[in-house]
Amino acid sequence: MSKIKTVVITGSTGGIGREIAKILALRGDNLILLNRSETKSEAQRSELLAAHPNLNIELVIADLTDTTEIANAITKINALPGRVDALYNNSGILTSEKLLSAQGYESQFAVNVLAPYDLTLGLKDKMARPTGESPGVVVLFSSSAINSQKTLNLDELANPKKVSGLMGTYAQTKLAVTALVPVLSNRLRADNILVRAVDPGATKTAMTTSGNSGMPKILQWLAPLLFSPADKQAAKVVDSADPSAFAGQTGLYLANQKQRKFPKPASDKAIQKQLIAMLDAALEKE
């Protein structure tokens, strides 16, 4: 497996993000942990350093619903020495409540779509490297929920009239972030950065098992029995992010460590173009 030296992980204090951090710390990678809670981040750093005292672990605190805080986080990461070798855009929100960001965007759109797009482009120069070196890797987190979606409704993406749960608003945001992969992979190819969408699979986390209103009741009941533990799913994500895996290809949609065909709405070039225009316009307002 290719050695990754410095990795950014968003949402690292719980669930799959926490387990990804453990895996990467065990193999000796330096970590940049981007989270909303400073208290939880400090506790995580202390725990990781107790097990791996030689690691360099940087904490960056930002609310990923807020594009102003994301911009500040990007500036801080870019000011750190060295380059970034991988970016795991792990942070995600699943809810059936309509919560708006500081800029007026629905929270799931803000965190699941706008934030990873912003971070990926904002850290592009920090991740770029010459052709011939081991590529940088950007991981965007997809979901099997996108398979329930026949269309991507861009008019209802940033600020829907009604917010629904797993198979509604959340699935739309995950379909949207998956649709970004072909565009971003082409845009970052010249910088020797791979972009992959990874569906980690149904996972036992606080999001899926703690009475989240966005999860259908039946899945809340079945999750402890049928969903896989976070450490198992995190290992699949890390393996899928290995730049030498899948013949070093970029622009992939991966689920259960296998390449999958992009859903039709996510591969529609017209939809991709409109989505990128929407995201660029949202960021230009800041």
Buried (B, 14 or more C-beta within 10 A) or exposed (E): EBEBBBBBBBBBBBBBBBBBBBBBBEEEBBBBBBBBEEEBBBEBBEBBBEEBEEBBBBBBBBBBBBBEBBBBBBEBBBEBEEBBBBBBBBBBBBBBEBEEBEBEBBBBBBBBBBBBBBBBBBBBEBBBBEEEEBBBBBBBBBBBBBEBBEEBBBEBBBBBEEBBBBBBBBBBBBBBBBBBBBBBBEBBBEBBBBBBBBBBBBBBBEBBBEEBEBBEEEBBEBBEEEBEEBBBBBBBBBBBBBBEBBEEEBBBBBBEBEEBEBBEBBBBEEBBEBBBEBBEEBBEEE
